[in-house]
Amino acid sequence: MRMEILIDRERCKGCEYCSSLCPKKIIHTSQELNRRGYHYATVGDVDGCSGCRFCALMCPDVAIKIKAVDQRE
């Protein structure tokens, strides 16, 4: 089953907890700024997500959600 990582870039303050905890190292910090002036988290290789949810569980801003995607769609 493929997992989708949804990041609310406007809630993210760029603390990098998610990228440091990701065992697959697929979350990175964007070069762009959000409206609050932070470099927000972004996903590189979304197909590499194992669905561990470490990023979502540790996000202090509750800016990350993980969703299972049905590949038959």
Secondary structure by P-SEA (a helix, b strand, c coil): cbbbbbbcccccccccccccccccccbbbbccccccccbbbbbccccccccccccccccccccbbbbbbcccc
